[in-house]
Amino acid sequence: MDYAEIEKLTARVRTENAFVEKLKAEIAKVIVGQEALVERIIIAFLSGGHILLEGVPGLAKTLSVRAFAKAINTAFSRIQFTPDLLPADLIGTRIYNPKDLDFFTRKGPIFTNILLADEINRAPAKVQSALLQAMEERMVTIGDETYPLAKPFMVLATENPIEQEGTYPLPEAQVDRFMMKCLVGYPTRGEEKEILTRFGEIRVDRVAAVIEPGVVEEKAALIDSIHMTDKLVDYIINIIAETREPKNEDLKRYIDYRASPRASIALMKAARGIAFIRGRGFANPDDVKEIAPDVLRHRIILSYEAEADGRGSDDVVRMILDSIEVP
């Protein structure tokens, strides 16, 4: 793609991404701060990915998702994950009707556009595995029938830190299905004061729709066309390769589980998503570096040595980025 084509694509992106600022403004009516989180949710949705939000209770994770669903005027379901939850509570089940002497299918809350899986790490492994087919294949099996899910479809899951009582680690296979994992922190003193000042106004019904679900596929196709140079693609590959065969001796000791090719795809799509919301027809290394922690922090399993040295996933991701030459 030559310079003129990139300029033309950038002009189109700036026209097509006008809804992003309107979307942020609507969500800001009920969410104070959390600008980076809102951007990540938008990127994941437009890229067809799922997102995992981690933070202690009370940080407006659920409210953020509800406000986002309202702003894009799409079907929304919420299910509270609990230790006694069954897979049928999520995907649905077959029920016998004695009047007709036959079974009928009752679909579960997963048949929606946006599914909020609240406190996902409080549910047992059977329920976690019930999400796998839906997240990856956009379809579920009930009895001997397979049903496609709505388009678009996105899982937004919240979880409490694993040290919280009554929580369980998610299986690696499921964690890898999430395009990004975002950490939700405490508000600043100024933001908390604004929350208290606006407390009576924080209602989801104040959020107006700014985009229709049918428009999403058009935006997704445009995001996929955002230009990436071969050097930038190689940069992404080098970052992922460093998780598998690190040249840094400390990284060799710190990483037990490496990033899969799904991580490479997610990093490429997320970098393009950042370029789109920034109004560019091309992605650059800064886009990759900005989004890399969100894409990789849940895909790298650390060793006991990393924990002993006080290193977290974000520390290891920073070490990886620092060890790779930027094109």
PALUMLUM-398363 format. One line per field, with one value per residue (C-alpha): y, x, z. Coordinates in Angstrom, 3 decimals, m for minus. Each point is the difference from the previous one (the first is absolute). Layout:
# PALUMLUM-398363
north (Y|...)
east (X|...)
up (Z|...)
# end
This chain:
# PALUMLUM-398363
north (0.000|3.315|3.365|1.280|m3.101|0.311|3.663|m0.955|m2.757|2.404|2.471|m2.766|m1.160|3.553|0.105|m3.473|0.278|3.124|m2.103|m0.918|3.404|0.036|m3.476|1.084|3.078|m2.077|m2.491|2.911|1.018|m2.887|m1.001|2.393|m0.506|m3.456|1.469|m2.720|m2.723|1.434|0.137|m3.651|m1.074|1.872|m1.516|m3.546|0.402|1.402|m2.690|m2.861|m0.863|m0.657|1.864|m0.897|2.703|m0.544|2.143|m0.055|0.375|3.486|1.453|0.313|m2.913|m1.184|3.536|0.653|m3.023|0.897|3.573|m1.237|m2.375|2.800|2.365|m2.447|m0.855|m3.737|m3.012|m0.500|m2.780|m0.270|m3.159|m0.145|m2.838|m1.924|m3.290|m1.799|1.221|m2.713|0.060|m0.163|3.270|1.619|m1.620|m1.418|m3.493|m2.418|m0.133|m2.641|1.259|m2.637|1.662|m0.524|m3.124|1.523|2.030|3.667|2.156|2.861|2.213|1.540|3.554|m0.682|0.629|3.721|2.507|0.941|m2.440|1.312|m2.918|1.555|m1.364|m2.766|m1.520|m0.913|m2.780|m3.612|m1.489|m1.481|3.441|1.472|m2.659|0.728|3.413|m1.345|m1.047|3.189|2.301|m1.681|m1.323|2.342|m2.972|m2.298|m3.565|m0.848|m3.672|m1.201|3.369|2.776|3.587|3.027|3.056|3.509|2.311|1.842|m2.063|0.988|m1.309|2.614|m1.819|1.479|m1.729|0.770|m0.366|m3.636|0.655|0.849|m2.655|m2.375|0.520|m2.564|0.364|m0.104|m2.843|1.080|m1.058|2.377|2.893|m0.174|0.604|3.505|2.505|2.250|0.063|3.464|0.923|2.379|2.149|2.360|3.509|3.025|2.329|2.452|m2.720|m1.338|3.473|0.287|m3.409|1.221|3.309|m1.702|m3.005|0.682|0.456|m3.301|m1.987|m2.145|1.319|3.332|m1.647|0.436|m2.327|1.353|m2.992|m2.968|m3.611|m0.399|2.687|m1.924|m2.462|2.890|1.572|m3.363|m0.404|3.451|m0.771|m3.165|2.101|2.377|m0.110|m1.849|m0.092|m3.254|1.402|0.613|m3.533|m1.317|2.139|m1.716|m3.412|0.834|1.014|m3.275|m2.025|1.578|m1.627|m3.419|0.091|2.985|1.290|1.701|m2.452|1.436|m0.465|m3.645|m0.496|2.030|m1.446|m3.439|0.275|1.800|2.009|m1.878|1.163|1.258|2.639|1.139|0.384|1.852|2.384|0.777|0.605|2.085|2.196|0.607|0.806|2.671|1.505|0.114|1.829|2.380|0.834|m1.568|m2.328|m1.619|m1.611|0.791|m1.491|2.297|m1.583|m3.440|1.047|1.731|m2.980|m2.841|m0.222|m0.407|m2.706|m1.935|0.309|m2.920|m2.163|m0.205|m2.376|0.885|m2.363|m0.162|1.750|3.037|0.131|m0.408|2.954|2.072|0.087|0.207|m0.600|3.694|0.116|m2.924|1.578|3.207|m2.039|m1.640|3.336|1.480|m2.914|0.278|2.501|2.428|0.381)
east (0.000|1.542|m0.155|m2.998|m2.040|0.846|m1.059|m3.277|m0.578|0.774|m2.566|m2.601|0.887|m0.415|m3.468|m1.035|1.293|m2.010|m2.331|2.835|0.093|m3.806|0.091|2.562|m2.095|m3.128|1.829|1.600|m3.495|0.080|3.682|2.530|3.537|0.944|0.692|2.535|m2.444|m2.757|2.394|0.969|m3.639|m0.674|3.078|m0.913|m3.596|0.931|2.662|m2.350|1.870|m0.936|1.327|0.744|m0.180|1.759|m0.420|m1.301|m3.780|m1.484|2.077|m2.922|1.053|m3.589|m1.307|2.566|m1.201|m3.676|0.659|1.948|m2.806|m2.534|2.164|0.232|m3.722|0.488|m1.416|1.577|m0.119|1.610|0.588|1.449|2.491|m0.274|1.455|m3.336|m0.508|m0.607|0.906|m3.720|m0.505|2.304|m0.689|m3.512|m1.465|m2.568|m3.278|m2.713|m3.499|m2.547|m2.795|1.760|1.848|3.183|3.049|0.539|3.119|0.175|2.922|2.170|1.290|2.968|m2.305|0.635|2.416|1.869|0.255|1.200|1.471|0.184|2.647|0.846|2.637|m2.577|m1.473|1.268|1.906|m3.069|m1.523|3.311|0.268|m3.569|1.219|2.855|m1.992|m2.066|3.018|2.006|m2.598|m2.940|m2.336|m1.189|m1.276|m3.162|m0.871|0.779|m0.645|2.510|m1.226|1.864|0.302|m1.020|2.304|1.815|0.715|2.330|0.739|0.969|1.036|0.868|2.078|1.245|3.701|0.818|0.950|m3.633|m1.887|m2.137|1.749|1.607|2.624|m1.383|1.255|2.842|m2.017|m2.793|2.225|1.662|m3.392|m0.116|1.518|1.024|0.110|m0.331|0.776|m2.495|1.580|m1.286|m1.073|2.144|m1.087|m1.383|m1.920|m1.432|m1.187|m1.738|m1.626|m1.447|m1.101|m1.756|m1.279|m3.694|0.576|1.819|m2.747|0.355|m3.308|1.774|2.169|m1.233|0.798|2.563|0.509|m2.044|1.286|m0.334|2.638|2.585|0.929|0.716|2.338|1.689|0.764|1.594|2.121|1.298|1.171|2.121|3.540|2.804|3.507|1.938|2.384|m2.888|m1.317|3.510|0.080|m3.177|1.436|3.230|m1.937|m1.938|3.130|1.729|m2.612|0.881|3.775|1.208|3.495|m0.103|1.107|m2.428|m2.897|0.973|m0.371|m3.175|m2.249|m1.594|m2.793|0.587|m2.309|m1.734|m0.595|m3.368|2.005|1.687|m3.371|m1.480|2.969|m0.244|m3.768|0.257|2.753|m2.183|m2.887|2.047|0.993|m3.686|m1.190|2.983|m1.066|2.863|m0.017|3.226|1.269|3.376|2.298|m1.441|m3.413|1.497|1.878|m3.056|m2.318|2.500|m0.466|m3.777|0.450|2.784|m0.414|m2.471|1.788|3.326|0.089|2.799|2.298|0.515|3.327|m1.803|m2.265|2.990|1.682|m3.193|m0.610|m3.541|m1.316|0.195|3.635|0.840|m1.823|2.006|3.204|m0.989|m0.783|3.290|1.951|m1.446|1.346|m2.697|m0.241)
up (0.000|m1.090|1.773|m1.991|0.818|3.692|m0.021|m1.675|2.562|2.857|m1.320|m0.094|3.514|1.358|m1.529|1.134|3.584|0.852|2.133|2.417|1.733|0.178|1.516|2.610|0.832|0.607|2.217|1.903|1.118|2.482|0.185|1.519|m1.304|m1.351|m3.478|m0.845|1.047|m2.192|m2.968|0.521|0.083|m3.252|m1.670|1.061|m1.160|m3.405|m0.449|0.870|3.202|3.616|2.996|3.613|2.665|3.315|3.073|3.533|0.507|m0.236|m2.868|m2.483|m2.206|m0.415|m0.442|m2.749|m1.968|0.422|m1.145|m3.026|m1.030|0.294|m2.071|m2.912|0.183|0.034|1.837|3.406|2.593|3.386|1.964|3.487|0.238|3.268|1.291|m0.544|m3.585|m2.622|m3.712|m0.835|1.903|m2.544|m3.365|0.538|0.120|m1.417|1.947|m0.255|m0.751|1.198|m1.985|m3.333|1.151|m1.366|0.994|m0.803|0.282|2.463|m0.945|2.712|0.469|m2.278|m2.979|m0.137|m1.541|3.170|2.876|3.330|1.932|3.445|2.387|m2.436|2.249|2.663|m2.178|m0.249|m2.931|m1.742|m0.405|m1.150|m2.719|m1.157|m1.170|m2.132|m3.061|0.106|0.275|m2.736|m2.451|0.642|0.445|2.784|0.169|1.953|m0.042|m3.526|m1.663|m0.721|0.026|m1.410|2.209|m0.966|m1.947|1.405|3.117|2.807|3.487|2.559|3.142|3.360|2.627|3.457|0.815|0.601|3.608|0.756|1.957|m2.068|m3.349|m2.285|m2.736|m3.544|m2.251|m2.294|m3.075|0.937|1.037|m3.422|m1.647|1.415|m2.376|2.889|3.767|1.515|3.585|1.589|2.694|2.650|m1.054|0.808|2.808|m2.554|m1.835|3.251|0.953|m3.376|0.575|3.303|m1.533|m2.915|1.949|m0.589|m3.741|m0.547|m1.709|m3.110|m1.371|m0.592|m2.681|m3.583|m2.914|m2.469|m2.311|m1.202|0.144|m3.763|m0.563|1.995|m2.747|m2.372|2.557|0.634|m3.700|m0.064|3.062|m1.667|m2.961|2.113|m1.340|1.761|m1.400|m0.169|2.614|2.405|m0.547|0.693|3.171|1.242|m0.848|1.851|3.109|0.057|m0.787|2.997|2.269|m1.445|m0.409|2.001|m0.571|3.384|2.712|2.551|m2.389|m0.443|3.749|0.325|m2.719|0.324|m2.606|m3.300|m2.245|m2.830|m3.605|1.245|1.886|m3.239|m1.710|2.984|0.185|m3.715|0.153|3.175|m1.486|m3.038|2.330|1.782|m3.360|m0.972|3.105|m0.291|m3.567|m1.952|m3.000|1.171|3.200|1.537|2.684|2.696|m0.572|0.544|3.138|1.451|m0.344|0.570|3.803|m0.387|m2.649|1.723|3.773|0.210|m2.562|1.804|2.955|2.383|1.869|3.736|m0.537|m1.423|3.036|2.313|m1.710|0.297|m3.754|m1.341|m3.520|m0.880|1.158|m2.275|m2.966|0.514|0.087|m3.289|m1.661|1.245|m1.468|m3.508|m2.513|m1.144|m3.795)
# end
